[in-house]
Amino acid sequence: MRSAALRRMTTVALAATLGLGLAACGGGGGAQESVSWRLAETHPGDYPTTQADKWFAEELSKRSDGRITVEVYPDAQLGEERDVLEQMQLGSVELNRTNANLVGEFVPSWKAYGIPYAFEGEEHFWNFLQGEGGQAKLDELSEMGAVGLAYYDSGARSLYTNGKPIEKPDDLAGRNIRVQPGSITAEVVEEFGGSATTMDFGEVYSGIETGVIDGAENNLPSYVSTRHYEVADNLTLNEHQRVPEVLMISQSAMDQLSEQDQQLVREVAKESTEVQRELWQEEVAESRKTLEDAGVTITELDDKKPFEDAVAGLKERYAGQYGEFMDAVEAAKKQQ
Ligand code: BDP
């Protein structure tokens, strides 16, 4: 299924290549003849973000006639996400696919993406990301010396634990939940009534296994690909956040290219969003099936209101702090 989607996207992209290739050849002015970059990815090779990274790398090489080579390093080979963000600033990694929650430590205004229940659903979320609001956030990445290229889907984040299933916020009392570094999710978990521990993604499985934490929160594909469901087999679909994935490049890497090649990088990245979104839909359905087959207890909530109410104060505080973000979020609602 996955490869069919990829094939389709590649054919579409091929048509665009023919025109662009020629334009790019004319390139010019003081830029390097060819560059060879590294792209850091925390997920395994078959995860939707990684497949989109690879599609981006291949297309870029083709359309630049080999002037731009990107090698994708999956499985956190270049380090955990937080370390990679630091490496980007030091100039040792050029490209990075990361989750918006991690960026908050480097560009504080990106913490806004962690505001719980900010988006009504997928459509609202994508209206925002693909509109002016989403672009304004990408522009803010210049504060960390990076250029935001594209968003990828990451669905909604939900809680999972071992022991007793979480049906209402109170059930989190006495439970310790892992959260991503740099995010405001620790406060979300605490408002729900639990306690929170910040930990790198790669440490979570053993953290749960050894009892350091009782669970974590993520989307279905990550819950499955990390096999966290083996050690925390209760999932509660409370969907407290929708936090995009972002593909970024360091400004210093971008500066090595001619104007035309910079444009090419931007275009191919934007197209890779469509590749990723299609793969994402398939992956969510497959993950759900994997969880059901494995006998994981999936708690669907008819009403998420108790969870929304628990974080209403927190949401209001952050909405005050990130007013511009919330205005753009509101505007994206009207376009639905
Ligand atoms: C996943 C993101 C990954 C995150 C990870 C986490 O794709 O980039 O950082 O969550 O929880 O959904 O650390």
Residues whose N, C-alpha, C, O or C-beta is under 5 A from the ligand:
A	BS01	BDP	T98 N99 Q180 F201 E217 N218 N219 S222
